[in-house]
Amino acid sequence: MWRPLGATDTGLNGRTARLLTSEPTDDAGWPAGLPAGATEVIILEDTVSPTATLKVQTSGDVAPKTARVRFDQLAVRDEAAER
């Protein structure tokens, strides 16, 4: 089960997130610059930044790409629902 990220979520560093859009953006609405077809990323920060973004990187790539993505364009596994 995946759940959308909340602005106050914590402990996110290292968690896998699913992109909720095929064209993720940063806080200014500019394309995040992730490779086309990316569906999952690894979160590289514990909390959402004051600009409402999280630094993420692609997973499974030889040369991972990092980007800042708005938190509301990401979902994480709902660990409580999976127990």
PDB file with SEQRES, HELIX, SHEET and CRYST1 records, atoms N, CA, C and O in Angstrom:
SEQRES   1 A   83  MET TRP ARG PRO LEU GLY ALA THR ASP THR GLY LEU ASN          
SEQRES   2 A   83  GLY ARG THR ALA ARG LEU LEU THR SER GLU PRO THR ASP          
SEQRES   3 A   83  ASP ALA GLY TRP PRO ALA GLY LEU PRO ALA GLY ALA THR          
SEQRES   4 A   83  GLU VAL ILE ILE LEU GLU ASP THR VAL SER PRO THR ALA          
SEQRES   5 A   83  THR LEU LYS VAL GLN THR SER GLY ASP VAL ALA PRO LYS          
SEQRES   6 A   83  THR ALA ARG VAL ARG PHE ASP GLN LEU ALA VAL ARG ASP          
SEQRES   7 A   83  GLU ALA ALA GLU ARG                                          
HELIX    1 AA1 PHE A   71  GLN A   73  5                                   3    
SHEET    1 AA1 6 TRP A   2  PRO A   4  0                                        
SHEET    2 AA1 6 LEU A  74  ARG A  77 -1                                        
SHEET    3 AA1 6 THR A  16  LEU A  19 -1                                        
SHEET    4 AA1 6 GLU A  40  ILE A  43 -1                                        
SHEET    5 AA1 6 THR A  53  THR A  58 -1                                        
SHEET    6 AA1 6 THR A  66  ARG A  70 -1                                        
CRYST1    1.000    1.000    1.000  90.00  90.00  90.00 P 1           1          
ATOM      1  N   MET A   1       0.832  -1.174   0.000  1.00  0.00           N  
ATOM      2  CA  MET A   1       0.000   0.000   0.000  1.00  0.00           C  
ATOM      3  C   MET A   1       0.886   1.250   0.000  1.00  0.00           C  
ATOM      4  O   MET A   1       1.839   1.339   0.774  1.00  0.00           O  
ATOM      5  N   TRP A   2       0.582   2.174  -0.833  1.00  0.00           N  
ATOM      6  CA  TRP A   2       1.293   3.450  -0.912  1.00  0.00           C  
ATOM      7  C   TRP A   2       0.379   4.543  -0.385  1.00  0.00           C  
ATOM      8  O   TRP A   2      -0.833   4.509  -0.596  1.00  0.00           O  
ATOM      9  N   ARG A   3       0.972   5.517   0.306  1.00  0.00           N  
ATOM     10  CA  ARG A   3       0.207   6.671   0.775  1.00  0.00           C  
ATOM     11  C   ARG A   3       0.948   7.945   0.398  1.00  0.00           C  
ATOM     12  O   ARG A   3       2.178   7.978   0.436  1.00  0.00           O  
ATOM     13  N   PRO A   4       0.219   8.990   0.036  1.00  0.00           N  
ATOM     14  CA  PRO A   4       0.871  10.256  -0.301  1.00  0.00           C  
ATOM     15  C   PRO A   4       1.654  10.792   0.895  1.00  0.00           C  
ATOM     16  O   PRO A   4       1.234  10.624   2.040  1.00  0.00           O  
ATOM     17  N   LEU A   5       2.779  11.429   0.635  1.00  0.00           N  
ATOM     18  CA  LEU A   5       3.569  12.044   1.694  1.00  0.00           C  
ATOM     19  C   LEU A   5       2.838  13.241   2.271  1.00  0.00           C  
ATOM     20  O   LEU A   5       2.118  13.946   1.563  1.00  0.00           O  
ATOM     21  N   GLY A   6       3.028  13.460   3.556  1.00  0.00           N  
ATOM     22  CA  GLY A   6       2.495  14.648   4.208  1.00  0.00           C  
ATOM     23  C   GLY A   6       3.617  15.646   4.455  1.00  0.00           C  
ATOM     24  O   GLY A   6       4.786  15.268   4.530  1.00  0.00           O  
ATOM     25  N   ALA A   7       3.267  16.901   4.580  1.00  0.00           N  
ATOM     26  CA  ALA A   7       4.258  17.957   4.784  1.00  0.00           C  
ATOM     27  C   ALA A   7       5.020  17.790   6.094  1.00  0.00           C  
ATOM     28  O   ALA A   7       6.142  18.283   6.215  1.00  0.00           O  
ATOM     29  N   THR A   8       4.441  17.110   7.071  1.00  0.00           N  
ATOM     30  CA  THR A   8       5.083  16.965   8.375  1.00  0.00           C  
ATOM     31  C   THR A   8       5.701  15.578   8.590  1.00  0.00           C  
ATOM     32  O   THR A   8       6.161  15.278   9.691  1.00  0.00           O  
ATOM     33  N   ASP A   9       5.717  14.744   7.572  1.00  0.00           N  
ATOM     34  CA  ASP A   9       6.321  13.413   7.705  1.00  0.00           C  
ATOM     35  C   ASP A   9       7.806  13.537   8.033  1.00  0.00           C  
ATOM     36  O   ASP A   9       8.481  14.447   7.551  1.00  0.00           O  
ATOM     37  N   THR A  10       8.307  12.622   8.850  1.00  0.00           N  
ATOM     38  CA  THR A  10       9.722  12.605   9.229  1.00  0.00           C  
ATOM     39  C   THR A  10      10.279  11.199   9.033  1.00  0.00           C  
ATOM     40  O   THR A  10       9.536  10.262   8.742  1.00  0.00           O  
ATOM     41  N   GLY A  11      11.603  11.061   9.197  1.00  0.00           N  
ATOM     42  CA  GLY A  11      12.236   9.757   9.062  1.00  0.00           C  
ATOM     43  C   GLY A  11      12.183   9.215   7.646  1.00  0.00           C  
ATOM     44  O   GLY A  11      12.033   8.010   7.444  1.00  0.00           O  
ATOM     45  N   LEU A  12      12.305  10.089   6.677  1.00  0.00           N  
ATOM     46  CA  LEU A  12      12.145   9.695   5.276  1.00  0.00           C  
ATOM     47  C   LEU A  12      13.439   9.266   4.596  1.00  0.00           C  
ATOM     48  O   LEU A  12      13.394   8.573   3.580  1.00  0.00           O  
ATOM     49  N   ASN A  13      14.588   9.661   5.133  1.00  0.00           N  
ATOM     50  CA  ASN A  13      15.877   9.368   4.495  1.00  0.00           C  
ATOM     51  C   ASN A  13      16.040   7.870   4.243  1.00  0.00           C  
ATOM     52  O   ASN A  13      15.917   7.052   5.155  1.00  0.00           O  
ATOM     53  N   GLY A  14      16.319   7.533   2.990  1.00  0.00           N  
ATOM     54  CA  GLY A  14      16.542   6.138   2.616  1.00  0.00           C  
ATOM     55  C   GLY A  14      15.293   5.374   2.211  1.00  0.00           C  
ATOM     56  O   GLY A  14      15.391   4.236   1.751  1.00  0.00           O  
ATOM     57  N   ARG A  15      14.131   5.972   2.371  1.00  0.00           N  
ATOM     58  CA  ARG A  15      12.894   5.275   1.996  1.00  0.00           C  
ATOM     59  C   ARG A  15      12.643   5.378   0.502  1.00  0.00           C  
ATOM     60  O   ARG A  15      12.972   6.381  -0.132  1.00  0.00           O  
ATOM     61  N   THR A  16      12.060   4.336  -0.044  1.00  0.00           N  
ATOM     62  CA  THR A  16      11.661   4.340  -1.444  1.00  0.00           C  
ATOM     63  C   THR A  16      10.339   5.079  -1.574  1.00  0.00           C  
ATOM     64  O   THR A  16       9.427   4.893  -0.769  1.00  0.00           O  
ATOM     65  N   ALA A  17      10.249   5.914  -2.591  1.00  0.00           N  
ATOM     66  CA  ALA A  17       9.010   6.656  -2.858  1.00  0.00           C  
ATOM     67  C   ALA A  17       8.589   6.424  -4.301  1.00  0.00           C  
ATOM     68  O   ALA A  17       9.422   6.253  -5.191  1.00  0.00           O  
ATOM     69  N   ARG A  18       7.312   6.422  -4.506  1.00  0.00           N  
ATOM     70  CA  ARG A  18       6.741   6.299  -5.850  1.00  0.00           C  
ATOM     71  C   ARG A  18       6.339   7.691  -6.324  1.00  0.00           C  
ATOM     72  O   ARG A  18       5.731   8.459  -5.578  1.00  0.00           O  
ATOM     73  N   LEU A  19       6.681   8.008  -7.568  1.00  0.00           N  
ATOM     74  CA  LEU A  19       6.277   9.279  -8.164  1.00  0.00           C  
ATOM     75  C   LEU A  19       4.801   9.202  -8.537  1.00  0.00           C  
ATOM     76  O   LEU A  19       4.362   8.235  -9.159  1.00  0.00           O  
ATOM     77  N   LEU A  20       4.043  10.215  -8.160  1.00  0.00           N  
ATOM     78  CA  LEU A  20       2.606  10.245  -8.440  1.00  0.00           C  
ATOM     79  C   LEU A  20       2.279  10.949  -9.750  1.00  0.00           C  
ATOM     80  O   LEU A  20       1.113  11.066 -10.127  1.00  0.00           O  
ATOM     81  N   THR A  21       3.308  11.413 -10.436  1.00  0.00           N  
ATOM     82  CA  THR A  21       3.126  12.096 -11.714  1.00  0.00           C  
ATOM     83  C   THR A  21       4.230  11.661 -12.669  1.00  0.00           C  
ATOM     84  O   THR A  21       5.323  11.298 -12.234  1.00  0.00           O  
ATOM     85  N   SER A  22       3.955  11.696 -13.938  1.00  0.00           N  
ATOM     86  CA  SER A  22       4.980  11.321 -14.921  1.00  0.00           C  
ATOM     87  C   SER A  22       5.940  12.473 -15.194  1.00  0.00           C  
ATOM     88  O   SER A  22       6.991  12.273 -15.804  1.00  0.00           O  
ATOM     89  N   GLU A  23       5.586  13.684 -14.745  1.00  0.00           N  
ATOM     90  CA  GLU A  23       6.439  14.857 -14.940  1.00  0.00           C  
ATOM     91  C   GLU A  23       6.605  15.606 -13.625  1.00  0.00           C  
ATOM     92  O   GLU A  23       6.008  16.668 -13.442  1.00  0.00           O  
ATOM     93  N   PRO A  24       7.417  15.065 -12.696  1.00  0.00           N  
ATOM     94  CA  PRO A  24       7.596  15.713 -11.394  1.00  0.00           C  
ATOM     95  C   PRO A  24       8.277  17.073 -11.520  1.00  0.00           C  
ATOM     96  O   PRO A  24       9.082  17.306 -12.422  1.00  0.00           O  
ATOM     97  N   THR A  25       7.930  17.969 -10.584  1.00  0.00           N  
ATOM     98  CA  THR A  25       8.464  19.327 -10.607  1.00  0.00           C  
ATOM     99  C   THR A  25       9.083  19.696  -9.260  1.00  0.00           C  
ATOM    100  O   THR A  25       8.890  19.013  -8.254  1.00  0.00           O  
ATOM    101  N   ASP A  26       9.833  20.797  -9.277  1.00  0.00           N  
ATOM    102  CA  ASP A  26      10.399  21.337  -8.042  1.00  0.00           C  
ATOM    103  C   ASP A  26       9.420  22.361  -7.457  1.00  0.00           C  
ATOM    104  O   ASP A  26       8.284  22.468  -7.919  1.00  0.00           O  
ATOM    105  N   ASP A  27       9.860  23.111  -6.444  1.00  0.00           N  
ATOM    106  CA  ASP A  27       8.978  24.060  -5.777  1.00  0.00           C  
ATOM    107  C   ASP A  27       8.522  25.209  -6.673  1.00  0.00           C  
ATOM    108  O   ASP A  27       7.474  25.803  -6.420  1.00  0.00           O  
ATOM    109  N   ALA A  28       9.277  25.527  -7.698  1.00  0.00           N  
ATOM    110  CA  ALA A  28       8.913  26.614  -8.614  1.00  0.00           C  
ATOM    111  C   ALA A  28       8.066  26.136  -9.791  1.00  0.00           C  
ATOM    112  O   ALA A  28       7.658  26.937 -10.632  1.00  0.00           O  
ATOM    113  N   GLY A  29       7.802  24.834  -9.850  1.00  0.00           N  
ATOM    114  CA  GLY A  29       7.020  24.290 -10.953  1.00  0.00           C  
ATOM    115  C   GLY A  29       7.844  23.897 -12.164  1.00  0.00           C  
ATOM    116  O   GLY A  29       7.294  23.511 -13.195  1.00  0.00           O  
ATOM    117  N   TRP A  30       9.159  23.993 -12.044  1.00  0.00           N  
ATOM    118  CA  TRP A  30      10.047  23.591 -13.140  1.00  0.00           C  
ATOM    119  C   TRP A  30      10.222  22.074 -13.125  1.00  0.00           C  
ATOM    120  O   TRP A  30      10.168  21.464 -12.058  1.00  0.00           O  
ATOM    121  N   PRO A  31      10.428  21.457 -14.282  1.00  0.00           N  
ATOM    122  CA  PRO A  31      10.676  20.013 -14.317  1.00  0.00           C  
ATOM    123  C   PRO A  31      11.840  19.636 -13.395  1.00  0.00           C  
ATOM    124  O   PRO A  31      12.866  20.316 -13.355  1.00  0.00           O  
ATOM    125  N   ALA A  32      11.658  18.547 -12.664  1.00  0.00           N  
ATOM    126  CA  ALA A  32      12.672  18.112 -11.696  1.00  0.00           C  
ATOM    127  C   ALA A  32      13.927  17.578 -12.378  1.00  0.00           C  
ATOM    128  O   ALA A  32      14.990  17.545 -11.759  1.00  0.00           O  
ATOM    129  N   GLY A  33      13.830  17.165 -13.621  1.00  0.00           N  
ATOM    130  CA  GLY A  33      15.002  16.684 -14.342  1.00  0.00           C  
ATOM    131  C   GLY A  33      15.300  15.210 -14.126  1.00  0.00           C  
ATOM    132  O   GLY A  33      16.422  14.764 -14.368  1.00  0.00           O  
ATOM    133  N   LEU A  34      14.321  14.455 -13.680  1.00  0.00           N  
ATOM    134  CA  LEU A  34      14.514  13.010 -13.543  1.00  0.00           C  
ATOM    135  C   LEU A  34      14.356  12.357 -14.922  1.00  0.00           C  
ATOM    136  O   LEU A  34      13.669  12.894 -15.791  1.00  0.00           O  
ATOM    137  N   PRO A  35      14.990  11.209 -15.115  1.00  0.00           N  
ATOM    138  CA  PRO A  35      14.888  10.545 -16.421  1.00  0.00           C  
ATOM    139  C   PRO A  35      13.440  10.192 -16.774  1.00  0.00           C  
ATOM    140  O   PRO A  35      12.643   9.861 -15.896  1.00  0.00           O  
ATOM    141  N   ALA A  36      13.115  10.263 -18.042  1.00  0.00           N  
ATOM    142  CA  ALA A  36      11.778   9.876 -18.504  1.00  0.00           C  
ATOM    143  C   ALA A  36      11.509   8.435 -18.099  1.00  0.00           C  
ATOM    144  O   ALA A  36      12.389   7.582 -18.212  1.00  0.00           O  
ATOM    145  N   GLY A  37      10.338   8.170 -17.643  1.00  0.00           N  
ATOM    146  CA  GLY A  37       9.952   6.822 -17.258  1.00  0.00           C  
ATOM    147  C   GLY A  37      10.282   6.454 -15.823  1.00  0.00           C  
ATOM    148  O   GLY A  37       9.942   5.356 -15.383  1.00  0.00           O  
ATOM    149  N   ALA A  38      10.935   7.342 -15.080  1.00  0.00           N  
ATOM    150  CA  ALA A  38      11.237   7.057 -13.670  1.00  0.00           C  
ATOM    151  C   ALA A  38       9.922   6.946 -12.899  1.00  0.00           C  
ATOM    152  O   ALA A  38       9.049   7.803 -13.029  1.00  0.00           O  
ATOM    153  N   THR A  39       9.784   5.902 -12.105  1.00  0.00           N  
ATOM    154  CA  THR A  39       8.566   5.709 -11.327  1.00  0.00           C  
ATOM    155  C   THR A  39       8.834   5.649  -9.830  1.00  0.00           C  
ATOM    156  O   THR A  39       7.948   5.941  -9.026  1.00  0.00           O  
ATOM    157  N   GLU A  40      10.049   5.272  -9.452  1.00  0.00           N  
ATOM    158  CA  GLU A  40      10.399   5.191  -8.037  1.00  0.00           C  
ATOM    159  C   GLU A  40      11.738   5.865  -7.803  1.00  0.00           C  
ATOM    160  O   GLU A  40      12.622   5.836  -8.659  1.00  0.00           O  
ATOM    161  N   VAL A  41      11.878   6.475  -6.627  1.00  0.00           N  
ATOM    162  CA  VAL A  41      13.101   7.166  -6.237  1.00  0.00           C  
ATOM    163  C   VAL A  41      13.409   6.844  -4.787  1.00  0.00           C  
ATOM    164  O   VAL A  41      12.558   6.327  -4.063  1.00  0.00           O  
ATOM    165  N   ILE A  42      14.627   7.152  -4.363  1.00  0.00           N  
ATOM    166  CA  ILE A  42      15.041   7.024  -2.974  1.00  0.00           C  
ATOM    167  C   ILE A  42      15.100   8.429  -2.383  1.00  0.00           C  
ATOM    168  O   ILE A  42      15.707   9.323  -2.972  1.00  0.00           O  
ATOM    169  N   ILE A  43      14.478   8.628  -1.234  1.00  0.00           N  
ATOM    170  CA  ILE A  43      14.493   9.932  -0.577  1.00  0.00           C  
ATOM    171  C   ILE A  43      15.827  10.106   0.148  1.00  0.00           C  
ATOM    172  O   ILE A  43      16.291   9.191   0.829  1.00  0.00           O  
ATOM    173  N   LEU A  44      16.437  11.275   0.000  1.00  0.00           N  
ATOM    174  CA  LEU A  44      17.757  11.545   0.580  1.00  0.00           C  
ATOM    175  C   LEU A  44      17.709  12.510   1.764  1.00  0.00           C  
ATOM    176  O   LEU A  44      18.763  12.945   2.229  1.00  0.00           O  
ATOM    177  N   GLU A  45      16.543  12.853   2.259  1.00  0.00           N  
ATOM    178  CA  GLU A  45      16.398  13.756   3.401  1.00  0.00           C  
ATOM    179  C   GLU A  45      15.384  13.176   4.382  1.00  0.00           C  
ATOM    180  O   GLU A  45      14.523  12.383   4.003  1.00  0.00           O  
ATOM    181  N   ASP A  46      15.496  13.582   5.655  1.00  0.00           N  
ATOM    182  CA  ASP A  46      14.575  13.087   6.676  1.00  0.00           C  
ATOM    183  C   ASP A  46      13.224  13.785   6.678  1.00  0.00           C  
ATOM    184  O   ASP A  46      12.207  13.179   7.015  1.00  0.00           O  
ATOM    185  N   THR A  47      13.214  15.059   6.302  1.00  0.00           N  
ATOM    186  CA  THR A  47      11.980  15.841   6.368  1.00  0.00           C  
ATOM    187  C   THR A  47      11.823  16.694   5.109  1.00  0.00           C  
ATOM    188  O   THR A  47      12.774  16.933   4.365  1.00  0.00           O  
ATOM    189  N   VAL A  48      10.603  17.137   4.906  1.00  0.00           N  
ATOM    190  CA  VAL A  48      10.298  18.036   3.794  1.00  0.00           C  
ATOM    191  C   VAL A  48      10.947  19.392   4.078  1.00  0.00           C  
ATOM    192  O   VAL A  48      10.892  19.880   5.207  1.00  0.00           O  
ATOM    193  N   SER A  49      11.559  20.000   3.067  1.00  0.00           N  
ATOM    194  CA  SER A  49      12.238  21.287   3.225  1.00  0.00           C  
ATOM    195  C   SER A  49      11.226  22.431   3.351  1.00  0.00           C  
ATOM    196  O   SER A  49      10.045  22.247   3.058  1.00  0.00           O  
ATOM    197  N   PRO A  50      11.681  23.603   3.781  1.00  0.00           N  
ATOM    198  CA  PRO A  50      10.786  24.766   3.847  1.00  0.00           C  
ATOM    199  C   PRO A  50      10.206  25.155   2.484  1.00  0.00           C  
ATOM    200  O   PRO A  50       9.190  25.847   2.424  1.00  0.00           O  
ATOM    201  N   THR A  51      10.837  24.720   1.396  1.00  0.00           N  
ATOM    202  CA  THR A  51      10.315  25.009   0.061  1.00  0.00           C  
ATOM    203  C   THR A  51       9.388  23.900  -0.450  1.00  0.00           C  
ATOM    204  O   THR A  51       9.045  23.865  -1.632  1.00  0.00           O  
ATOM    205  N   ALA A  52       8.985  22.993   0.454  1.00  0.00           N  
ATOM    206  CA  ALA A  52       8.036  21.916   0.147  1.00  0.00           C  
ATOM    207  C   ALA A  52       8.595  20.861  -0.792  1.00  0.00           C  
ATOM    208  O   ALA A  52       7.836  20.208  -1.508  1.00  0.00           O  
ATOM    209  N   THR A  53       9.927  20.684  -0.800  1.00  0.00           N  
ATOM    210  CA  THR A  53      10.544  19.668  -1.652  1.00  0.00           C  
ATOM    211  C   THR A  53      11.344  18.672  -0.826  1.00  0.00           C  
ATOM    212  O   THR A  53      11.639  18.893   0.349  1.00  0.00           O  
ATOM    213  N   LEU A  54      11.682  17.579  -1.478  1.00  0.00           N  
ATOM    214  CA  LEU A  54      12.594  16.575  -0.937  1.00  0.00           C  
ATOM    215  C   LEU A  54      13.645  16.272  -1.995  1.00  0.00           C  
ATOM    216  O   LEU A  54      13.341  16.203  -3.186  1.00  0.00           O  
ATOM    217  N   LYS A  55      14.872  16.094  -1.555  1.00  0.00           N  
ATOM    218  CA  LYS A  55      15.930  15.659  -2.471  1.00  0.00           C  
ATOM    219  C   LYS A  55      15.784  14.156  -2.634  1.00  0.00           C  
ATOM    220  O   LYS A  55      15.692  13.419  -1.652  1.00  0.00           O  
ATOM    221  N   VAL A  56      15.763  13.707  -3.884  1.00  0.00           N  
ATOM    222  CA  VAL A  56      15.601  12.281  -4.189  1.00  0.00           C  
ATOM    223  C   VAL A  56      16.635  11.872  -5.223  1.00  0.00           C  
ATOM    224  O   VAL A  56      17.245  12.713  -5.884  1.00  0.00           O  
ATOM    225  N   GLN A  57      16.822  10.564  -5.352  1.00  0.00           N  
ATOM    226  CA  GLN A  57      17.680  10.057  -6.417  1.00  0.00           C  
ATOM    227  C   GLN A  57      17.036   8.828  -7.026  1.00  0.00           C  
ATOM    228  O   GLN A  57      16.312   8.085  -6.364  1.00  0.00           O  
ATOM    229  N   THR A  58      17.318   8.632  -8.308  1.00  0.00           N  
ATOM    230  CA  THR A  58      16.774   7.465  -8.994  1.00  0.00           C  
ATOM    231  C   THR A  58      17.411   6.212  -8.413  1.00  0.00           C  
ATOM    232  O   THR A  58      18.529   6.251  -7.899  1.00  0.00           O  
ATOM    233  N   SER A  59      16.703   5.123  -8.499  1.00  0.00           N  
ATOM    234  CA  SER A  59      17.234   3.860  -7.991  1.00  0.00           C  
ATOM    235  C   SER A  59      17.462   2.902  -9.139  1.00  0.00           C  
ATOM    236  O   SER A  59      16.753   2.940 -10.145  1.00  0.00           O  
ATOM    237  N   GLY A  60      18.453   2.046  -8.984  1.00  0.00           N  
ATOM    238  CA  GLY A  60      18.727   1.038  -9.985  1.00  0.00           C  
ATOM    239  C   GLY A  60      19.516   1.515 -11.180  1.00  0.00           C  
ATOM    240  O   GLY A  60      19.780   0.729 -12.090  1.00  0.00           O  
ATOM    241  N   ASP A  61      19.903   2.780 -11.208  1.00  0.00           N  
ATOM    242  CA  ASP A  61      20.674   3.305 -12.328  1.00  0.00           C  
ATOM    243  C   ASP A  61      22.165   3.165 -12.049  1.00  0.00           C  
ATOM    244  O   ASP A  61      22.588   3.197 -10.893  1.00  0.00           O  
ATOM    245  N   VAL A  62      22.959   3.012 -13.097  1.00  0.00           N  
ATOM    246  CA  VAL A  62      24.411   2.957 -12.964  1.00  0.00           C  
ATOM    247  C   VAL A  62      24.916   4.286 -12.413  1.00  0.00           C  
ATOM    248  O   VAL A  62      25.769   4.310 -11.525  1.00  0.00           O  
ATOM    249  N   ALA A  63      24.395   5.380 -12.933  1.00  0.00           N  
ATOM    250  CA  ALA A  63      24.748   6.721 -12.458  1.00  0.00           C  
ATOM    251  C   ALA A  63      23.467   7.393 -11.961  1.00  0.00           C  
ATOM    252  O   ALA A  63      22.781   8.058 -12.737  1.00  0.00           O  
ATOM    253  N   PRO A  64      23.134   7.227 -10.670  1.00  0.00           N  
ATOM    254  CA  PRO A  64      21.880   7.790 -10.164  1.00  0.00           C  
ATOM    255  C   PRO A  64      21.786   9.295 -10.388  1.00  0.00           C  
ATOM    256  O   PRO A  64      22.779  10.013 -10.270  1.00  0.00           O  
ATOM    257  N   LYS A  65      20.601   9.759 -10.708  1.00  0.00           N  
ATOM    258  CA  LYS A  65      20.321  11.181 -10.933  1.00  0.00           C  
ATOM    259  C   LYS A  65      19.615  11.715  -9.695  1.00  0.00           C  
ATOM    260  O   LYS A  65      18.656  11.106  -9.221  1.00  0.00           O  
ATOM    261  N   THR A  66      20.077  12.846  -9.164  1.00  0.00           N  
ATOM    262  CA  THR A  66      19.411  13.464  -8.024  1.00  0.00           C  
ATOM    263  C   THR A  66      18.604  14.666  -8.492  1.00  0.00           C  
ATOM    264  O   THR A  66      18.926  15.298  -9.499  1.00  0.00           O  
ATOM    265  N   ALA A  67      17.540  14.973  -7.735  1.00  0.00           N  
ATOM    266  CA  ALA A  67      16.677  16.102  -8.061  1.00  0.00           C  
ATOM    267  C   ALA A  67      15.889  16.486  -6.821  1.00  0.00           C  
ATOM    268  O   ALA A  67      15.809  15.721  -5.860  1.00  0.00           O  
ATOM    269  N   ARG A  68      15.307  17.678  -6.852  1.00  0.00           N  
ATOM    270  CA  ARG A  68      14.378  18.112  -5.803  1.00  0.00           C  
ATOM    271  C   ARG A  68      12.963  17.990  -6.381  1.00  0.00           C  
ATOM    272  O   ARG A  68      12.683  18.478  -7.475  1.00  0.00           O  
ATOM    273  N   VAL A  69      12.085  17.335  -5.631  1.00  0.00           N  
ATOM    274  CA  VAL A  69      10.721  17.074  -6.085  1.00  0.00           C  
ATOM    275  C   VAL A  69       9.756  17.538  -4.994  1.00  0.00           C  
ATOM    276  O   VAL A  69      10.004  17.337  -3.806  1.00  0.00           O  
ATOM    277  N   ARG A  70       8.657  18.160  -5.413  1.00  0.00           N  
ATOM    278  CA  ARG A  70       7.629  18.557  -4.434  1.00  0.00           C  
ATOM    279  C   ARG A  70       7.138  17.324  -3.680  1.00  0.00           C  
ATOM    280  O   ARG A  70       6.912  16.271  -4.275  1.00  0.00           O  
ATOM    281  N   PHE A  71       6.977  17.465  -2.370  1.00  0.00           N  
ATOM    282  CA  PHE A  71       6.579  16.335  -1.525  1.00  0.00           C  
ATOM    283  C   PHE A  71       5.229  15.767  -1.936  1.00  0.00           C  
ATOM    284  O   PHE A  71       5.012  14.561  -1.819  1.00  0.00           O  
ATOM    285  N   ASP A  72       4.312  16.612  -2.419  1.00  0.00           N  
ATOM    286  CA  ASP A  72       2.974  16.141  -2.749  1.00  0.00           C  
ATOM    287  C   ASP A  72       2.904  15.389  -4.075  1.00  0.00           C  
ATOM    288  O   ASP A  72       1.823  15.016  -4.529  1.00  0.00           O  
ATOM    289  N   GLN A  73       4.057  15.170  -4.688  1.00  0.00           N  
ATOM    290  CA  GLN A  73       4.136  14.363  -5.902  1.00  0.00           C  
ATOM    291  C   GLN A  73       4.759  13.001  -5.609  1.00  0.00           C  
ATOM    292  O   GLN A  73       5.119  12.263  -6.526  1.00  0.00           O  
ATOM    293  N   LEU A  74       4.883  12.675  -4.309  1.00  0.00           N  
ATOM    294  CA  LEU A  74       5.511  11.423  -3.883  1.00  0.00           C  
ATOM    295  C   LEU A  74       4.598  10.647  -2.941  1.00  0.00           C  
ATOM    296  O   LEU A  74       3.814  11.232  -2.194  1.00  0.00           O  
ATOM    297  N   ALA A  75       4.710   9.334  -2.986  1.00  0.00           N  
ATOM    298  CA  ALA A  75       4.010   8.450  -2.048  1.00  0.00           C  
ATOM    299  C   ALA A  75       5.029   7.467  -1.488  1.00  0.00           C  
ATOM    300  O   ALA A  75       5.968   7.073  -2.179  1.00  0.00           O  
ATOM    301  N   VAL A  76       4.835   7.072  -0.222  1.00  0.00           N  
ATOM    302  CA  VAL A  76       5.691   6.078   0.428  1.00  0.00           C  
ATOM    303  C   VAL A  76       4.825   4.907   0.859  1.00  0.00           C  
ATOM    304  O   VAL A  76       3.603   5.016   0.963  1.00  0.00           O  
ATOM    305  N   ARG A  77       5.479   3.799   1.104  1.00  0.00           N  
ATOM    306  CA  ARG A  77       4.738   2.620   1.582  1.00  0.00           C  
ATOM    307  C   ARG A  77       4.144   2.932   2.954  1.00  0.00           C  
ATOM    308  O   ARG A  77       4.811   3.492   3.823  1.00  0.00           O  
ATOM    309  N   ASP A  78       2.900   2.565   3.125  1.00  0.00           N  
ATOM    310  CA  ASP A  78       2.229   2.749   4.407  1.00  0.00           C  
ATOM    311  C   ASP A  78       2.554   1.540   5.269  1.00  0.00           C  
ATOM    312  O   ASP A  78       1.886   0.509   5.191  1.00  0.00           O  
ATOM    313  N   GLU A  79       3.595   1.680   6.097  1.00  0.00           N  
ATOM    314  CA  GLU A  79       4.095   0.556   6.886  1.00  0.00           C  
ATOM    315  C   GLU A  79       3.055   0.057   7.881  1.00  0.00           C  
ATOM    316  O   GLU A  79       2.984  -1.142   8.148  1.00  0.00           O  
ATOM    317  N   ALA A  80       2.252   0.957   8.430  1.00  0.00           N  
ATOM    318  CA  ALA A  80       1.230   0.550   9.394  1.00  0.00           C  
ATOM    319  C   ALA A  80       0.168  -0.324   8.741  1.00  0.00           C  
ATOM    320  O   ALA A  80      -0.315  -1.270   9.364  1.00  0.00           O  
ATOM    321  N   ALA A  81      -0.204  -0.032   7.507  1.00  0.00           N  
ATOM    322  CA  ALA A  81      -1.229  -0.806   6.794  1.00  0.00           C  
ATOM    323  C   ALA A  81      -0.720  -2.176   6.385  1.00  0.00           C  
ATOM    324  O   ALA A  81      -1.516  -3.087   6.159  1.00  0.00           O  
ATOM    325  N   GLU A  82       0.604  -2.340   6.285  1.00  0.00           N  
ATOM    326  CA  GLU A  82       1.161  -3.614   5.836  1.00  0.00           C  
ATOM    327  C   GLU A  82       1.377  -4.606   6.975  1.00  0.00           C  
ATOM    328  O   GLU A  82       1.720  -5.764   6.735  1.00  0.00           O  
ATOM    329  N   ARG A  83       1.178  -4.158   8.211  1.00  0.00           N  
ATOM    330  CA  ARG A  83       1.370  -5.067   9.362  1.00  0.00           C  
ATOM    331  C   ARG A  83       0.161  -5.907   9.617  1.00  0.00           C  
ATOM    332  O   ARG A  83       0.157  -6.718  10.543  1.00  0.00           O  
TER     333      ARG A  83                                                      
END                                                                             
